[in-house]
Amino acid sequence: MKQVLSIAGLDSLAGGGMTADLKTFEEFGVFGHALLTCVVAINDNLLFHDLPEPVIRAQLDSLRSTVSLDAIKIGLLHQTAIIELLRDFLQAFTGPIVLDPVLAFKEGDTAFNQSYQAGLISLFPSTALVTPNLLEAQHLSGQTITTLAEMKTAAKKIHALGAPNVLIKGGSRLTGETAYDLLYHSGQYTVFEAEKSTRPTTNGAGCTLSSAIAALLAKGTSLETAVQTAKAFVWAGIEEGLPLGTSGNVNQLAYFRKDEYV
């Protein structure tokens, strides 16, 4: 069985982060390992509880000495010191790394966000794929994105930062009835189109997408096919998601168990 590591935070509502990653890995038939970076309590605001660096270092030492990994998915790190702690480990890893650059914090363009963004960018050359959403892609490219053409320009700029391949997740943020995701790889653009979902159960969609791609890459799937399959997986999860108040969680169990939700 292929083994995939998630380096991420824990979402108290279990929609995104580590919980989403491990559920997704299991659905795709790979064994998920965990390196937890922080705990996020989700109420009206996000409250971050960072794990101490020695705790993260101990987890990393345990994984290094015990596990033979086939892929790595990186989500919320939230501490610039942790980026430095992980750098040598990631640079030495020879399998695919999928980096979901969680940047769009509510506190805006602070000095912390600027240094954190710079730290994440320094990891780009070690990755196989970087998967920003539209807001994160705007931060990374330094431009506004309102059209598919602007997504293409932004993807090329993010590639120039060192990312070998870039997937910009447009989701429902562009106007119109079509949701666009854009993959820039090998100097080519591949556009993925889907009808926008009207369901509000989207918490964890980005985490689920990137972890599904990591699982598929670990199994030897081509990048384009991995993205296409991961998108279908997330779509099913949104359509059969778990409502929570006015929003809700992606259901990672939906895609391979369609008949159970008819």
Sequence and secondary structure as in RCSB ss.txt:
>XXXX:A:sequence
MKQVLSIAGLDSLAGGGMTADLKTFEEFGVFGHALLTCVVAINDNLLFHDLPEPVIRAQLDSLRSTVSLDAIKIG
LLHQTAIIELLRDFLQAFTGPIVLDPVLAFKEGDTAFNQSYQAGLISLFPSTALVTPNLLEAQHLSGQTITTLAE
MKTAAKKIHALGAPNVLIKGGSRLTGETAYDLLYHSGQYTVFEAEKSTRPTTNGAGCTLSSAIAALLAKGTSLET
AVQTAKAFVWAGIEEGLPLGTSGNVNQLAYFRKDEYV
>XXXX:A:secstr
  EEEEEEEEETTSSSHHHHHHHHHHHTT EEEEEEEEEEEESSSEEEEE  HHHHHHHHHHHHHH   SEEEE 
    HHHHHHHHHHHHH  S EEE      TT S HHHHHHHHHHHHHGGG SEE  BHHHHHHHHTS   SHHH
HHHHHHHHHHTT SSEEEE TT SSSSEEEEEEEETTEEEEEEEE       BTHHHHHHHHHHHHHHTT  HHH
HHHHHHHHHHHHHHT EEETTEEE  TTSGGGGGGG 
